[in-house]
């Protein structure tokens, strides 16, 4: 609300000729819309900000944190990923063309998404009665889909399901899941899958590339493993690593 008020004040005093063309600016425009039918309430504005913060910030933060953890533990994979980053970018900042070429990093990120999905479960509401296998699901029923349970199912992934093995994804997601599209759904699936999937993974790979170009890192002995789902999957006691400048 303080950010909203600052922008409104700048318009009122003539410092700015609009509320801005970023996401918050668009929301304020909707909040101040002359048409009552299109106008946002202040509750709508705040809720939209919360949604974008959790969906766009917390999820990526969670994925990056867990990726750092697994690479701090599995230093051979860290070195493989670092070598790939230097082969593609050298000491230059990452770019979108290069990000698409990072095959090893893609395997690492997918395996991290499998083991530590930022969103542990999603809820779907049945719009009309539907048959699902032998079950008949009535309208208005809510179904919880436990993503993290699917990702840790030995029947889908094998007896080594709890191990960090990026090589599962060496031939892509379809091959890793034996063409079962519901076995790997870190961003959900179908028409309501996450619209920010590409952005989140690109953002994570960009940040990770820049870290790997500058540091090697190992897990601190003070780290206590306690994944804890609070909207997103968080390390309850944080993730402590030791950075070694390259």
N, C-alpha and C positions, 0 to 999 in steps of 0.2 A: 504494500500500500504506500510505503514511503517513496518507492521508485515511481509509482503512478503519480503521486502528488508532485514530485519534482518535475516530471514531464509536463503535467498540467500547468504548473506555475510558469515554466519557460514559455509556453504558448500564450498564457495570459499576459506576461510582461513583454512579449514580443521578441524574446531571445531566440525562439524557434518558430517556424511557420507550420509545424505539424508535430504530431506525437511520435514520429519515427516510422520507418518502414520495416523494422524488425518485428519479431513475433509479438513482443509486448506492445509495440506501437499499434499493430493491427487490432489487438485486443482492446486497447484504450479507445480506438476509433469506433469499435463495435459498442463499447460501453457508453460512448457519447453520441451514438447514432440518433439522428432526428426522428427516424421511423421507429415507433414504439414496438412494432412487430419484430424488427430486426435487432432491437437494442439488447445488449447484454446487461444483466444485473452485476453488481460488484461481486456477488457470490460466484457467478459464472466465470468472471475474469480470474478470480483467485483460484478456483478449481482447475481452470485450464492451465494456469501456471504450475500448479502442483503436479498435474498429470504430465506435463512436458518435462518437469524437473525429474520426476521419478522414472518416467519412461525413457527420457533421453540422456539423463545424467547418471542416475544411480545404476542403471543396468550396465552401461559402458564401464563405469567405475568398478563395478563388481567383477566384470569379465577381465579387465586389465589386472586387477588385484590378484585374482586366482591364477591368471597366466604367469604373472611374476612368481607366484608361489611355486607352481610346478616346475618352472625353469630354474628356480633357485635350488630345488631339490635334485632335479635331473640335469646336472650341469653338462652332460654330453649333448643333450638336446639343445641346451642353451647355446653351446658352441656351434653346433650345426646351423642353428637359426641365425646366429651372428655372422657366420661365414657367408650365408646366403644374402643377408642384408648388405654386407660389404661388396659382394659380387654384383649386386643389382644397383646399389646407390653410391658405393664408395664412402666418402665422408660428406657427401651432399645430403641436403634434406630430402626426405621421401617425397615422391610424387605419385599421382594416381596410376600412371602407366606402369611404374615399377611395382607398386603394391599388388597389382594383378599378377605379377610374375613370381610372387613369394610362395612357392609350393610348400616348402617345409613349414614356414610360419602358418600357412593355412591349415596344415595338418595339426599343428600344435594348438591353434585356436579352436578348431573343431573338437579336439579331444578334451580341451578345457571346458568347452561348452557342454560336452557330454557329462563330464564328471561333476562340474559345478555350474549348472545352468543358473544364470542370474535370476530368472523367474522359476520358482520351484513347481508351480502349478498354475493352471488357468481354469476359469469357470465359464461354462457355456449354458445358456438358457434355451430350452426346447420351445420353439415357436408353435409347432403343431405336433400332434401325435405322430410318432415315427417308430419304425421297427429297426432295432439294432441287433443283428444276429438273432438270438432266440428271445430277446427282450422287447417288450412293447413299452416305449417311453411316452408318458402322457404330456400334454402341452403344459407349459409353465414350470416344468421340472428343471432344476439347476443341476448340472453335472460338473464335478470337479475332475479335471484331467491332471493326474500327478506326473508332470514332465520328468521330474527327478527319478521317479520310480521306473518309468519306461527306459530311461537312460542307464539304469543300473540293473536291468532285468537280464539274468544269465541266459534265459531262453532266446533273447534277441541278440546278445553280444558275446555269449560264451562264458566259460568259468573264470576267465581273467577280467571280468567286467569291472572290477574295482581297481585295476592297475592302469597307470598312465602309459598308454601305448599309442602315440600319434600315428604309427604306421598302419593302424586300422584304416586310416583315411587316405592312404597312398594312391588309391585308384578312385577317389572321390566318395561322396556321401552315399550315392546309390549303391555302389559296390559294398561299402562298409555296413550298410543296413540290409544287405541282400534284397534290395529293391522294395523294402517295407517302409513307405514314406512316413508312417506314424512312429517309427522307432527312434527317430532323431528329430525333435521338434523344439529346439531352444527358443525359437521365435514363433511358436505355435505353427499352425498350418491352415491351408484353405483360404477362403476369402477374407478371414479376419486375422490373418497372420500379421506380424509386426511390420508396419510400413517403413520403420527405421532400420531394418535388418542390414542393408548394405552400408548405410551410414555408420552404424555402430561398429561393424566389423572393420570397416576402413579406418575409422577413428582409432580403434584399438591397435591395429597393425601399424599405423603411423606413429603413435606414441611409443609402442614397443620397439619399433625400428630405431627411433631416436635414442631410446635408453640403451639398446644393445650396441649402438655405435660408440657410446661413451663409457659404459660401465660393464664389468662383470659383477655378478651378485650371487651371494650365497645366503642360505637361511640362517637366521640368528638362533643361537641356542635358547633364547628367551621365548621363541614362538610356541604358542599352545594352539593345537589344531581344534577348532570348534566352529564349524560352519553353522550359521544361524539364520533361518529365513525370517526377515522382517521386510515385507514387501519384496525386496530382493535378497538374494543369498549373501549374507555378510560374514566376514571373519569376526567372530564375537569379541576377540581380544586384539584385533588388528593383525597385520602381517609385518613382522620385523625381519628385514634383510640387511646384510652388510654389503655396501657398495664398494667396489674396487675400481678406481678410475683406470681407464685403458691408456 
